[in-house]
Amino acid sequence: MFSQLSLLPPDALFLLNDEFLASTHPQKINGGIGVYMAPDGSPFVFSALQKAVSQVPLLPKYLSMTGDQEFCALAMETLFGKTLPKNIVLQQSCGGTHACSLFAELIKREIQNPTLLIATPTWQNHFNVFHGFQTITFPHIVEGEVNLQGYLDAIANAPSKSVLLLHGGLTHNPTGKNLSLPDLKTVLDATREKQIFVFVDFAYFGFGEGWKEDQKYLRLYLEELEECAIAISFSKNVALYQHRTGILAVKTKEIQKVSSNLENLVRENISNPPAFGSHALTLIIKKYLSEWKEELESVRKDLEYRREIFANTLPLKYQFLKDDKGMFSLLPLNSEQIHTLKNEWGIFLPQSGRVNIGGISVSQISYFAQAVQHVSKS
Ligand SMILES: Cc1ncc(COP(=O)(O)O)c(C=O)c1O
């Protein structure tokens, strides 16, 4: 058994992380994996989470297949900021990845050979999650700007019932640039006309322009569209990374069919979602909401601050770093330069040149900038 399996390469990002951990370089920097570190480079835990975890009940029972529905409704309404529109199925998931893959499996049960419209570059794992889809790709960025026309053309030429994948809010992994609110409205109007189903991967709520601004995006998807799906991750914005906490929200007229299929998918995969993260977040929302929101805002502002120093330490062509949002930006470096950064400077970046700004401490920025300039010259 198993002799017929192919040997697959390891996941490049996790491999890079292992290499970083094993490195003995005295000034090593992890610009790879998407974890936000405190400004001094130490692990960051929200104080609201710290307070909540000691009160999480360790109940000896399973959640249901749909997860903790009180948590799902409370968390979604907290992000949404008012009563949710009708016709929304909420399914608790193991983080954002699982919410994305539940959605992908649900579509595959509805459509044979479904089509996915996806602007590239994107989060690399989207291509694993949406395996079995026929993908139509188009560039997300053209000449440094988000390619609104590319989105509209892709929608205009797509077969109906295709799925358009969007990154939630103003953040985008890996480019750091996303559709503005008015451009998003134009895109959503076009999808409605062509009967394209919108799927939003919202992994960084609060990291874009702040709570209230990011909320406007969530409201736009859920209020403007008659049907859509949104994957929410609480990995980064609550730091629940390893506790795998997320929600898949599907707005649909087929509430019962969607919820029974999601239950069935969950049952065959994980049986029921984990409860530690959802209990902790329920406590945060009930007892420490303003503290969490304030801390999240300080994280967002800290990323802006680090972006600003980084851009100011680099030549003019890197000024885009200041305007990009969220944790990631793409550095214009080739693979040889990325190799030199790792081997000579102890700076670990994926081959795409994506940098996690939240992985570079404030005191490491000038060293990082010096290294980037050095390799850019050679
Ligand atoms: C765009 C995007 N979607 C989804 C995820 C997955 O989130 P989670 O860690 O909650 O599975 C990430 C995490 O890196 C991401 O960047």
Ligand as a Chemical Component Dictionary entry (heavy atoms), coordinates in Angstrom:
data_LIG
# 
_chem_comp.id                   LIG 
_chem_comp.type                 NON-POLYMER 
_chem_comp.pdbx_formal_charge   0 
_chem_comp.three_letter_code    LIG 
# 
loop_
_chem_comp_atom.comp_id 
_chem_comp_atom.atom_id 
_chem_comp_atom.alt_atom_id 
_chem_comp_atom.type_symbol 
_chem_comp_atom.charge 
_chem_comp_atom.model_Cartn_x 
_chem_comp_atom.model_Cartn_y 
_chem_comp_atom.model_Cartn_z 
_chem_comp_atom.pdbx_ordinal 
LIG C1 C1 C 0 -5.816 35.213 2.295 1  
LIG C2 C2 C 0 -5.819 34.179 3.363 2  
LIG N1 N1 N 0 -6.855 33.355 3.462 3  
LIG C3 C3 C 0 -6.916 32.411 4.421 4  
LIG C4 C4 C 0 -5.889 32.245 5.314 5  
LIG C5 C5 C 0 -5.973 31.124 6.294 6  
LIG O1 O1 O 0 -6.306 31.490 7.558 7  
LIG P1 P1 P 0 -6.269 30.427 8.733 8  
LIG O2 O2 O 0 -4.894 30.432 9.271 9  
LIG O3 O3 O 0 -7.297 30.943 9.693 10 
LIG O4 O4 O 0 -6.649 29.092 8.184 11 
LIG C6 C6 C 0 -4.777 33.082 5.251 12 
LIG C7 C7 C 0 -3.680 32.898 6.204 13 
LIG O5 O5 O 0 -2.541 33.086 5.962 14 
LIG C8 C8 C 0 -4.742 34.079 4.251 15 
LIG O6 O6 O 0 -3.706 34.907 4.141 16 
# 
loop_
_chem_comp_bond.comp_id 
_chem_comp_bond.atom_id_1 
_chem_comp_bond.atom_id_2 
_chem_comp_bond.value_order 
_chem_comp_bond.pdbx_ordinal 
LIG C1 C2 SING 1  
LIG C2 N1 SING 2  
LIG C2 C8 DOUB 3  
LIG N1 C3 DOUB 4  
LIG C3 C4 SING 5  
LIG C4 C5 SING 6  
LIG C4 C6 DOUB 7  
LIG C5 O1 SING 8  
LIG O1 P1 SING 9  
LIG P1 O2 DOUB 10 
LIG P1 O3 SING 11 
LIG P1 O4 SING 12 
LIG C6 C7 SING 13 
LIG C6 C8 SING 14 
LIG C7 O5 DOUB 15 
LIG C8 O6 SING 16 
# 
